[in-house]
Amino acid sequence: MSAAAAVHVDATPVRFDMPVPGDLLSRLTWRNRRGQTRGLKHVVDGRLERSVSLQGFYRLTSESADELAQIVGNTVP
């Protein structure tokens, strides 16, 4: 039996003071341990209607992470 361990990675801090463009929401993708990817569900007219598709253990794909980093990088003072 293996024990779970927290993993720390240096990353861009989470920000709650900036909106994510609606067209980007529909393009964001995540990958699980088995390599399966998925996007957000419940995106309607560029708005996330329900956050249930954000639950679980998934990691942003490198393409999606790059797109989010560009948005954050363009707004950092």
Sequence and secondary structure as in RCSB ss.txt:
>XXXX:A:sequence
MSAAAAVHVDATPVRFDMPVPGDLLSRLTWRNRRGQTRGLKHVVDGRLERSVSLQGFYRLTSESADELAQIVGNT
VP
>XXXX:A:secstr
               SSS   HHHHTT EEE TTS EEE S EETTEE   GGG SS EE HHHHHHHHHHHHHH
  
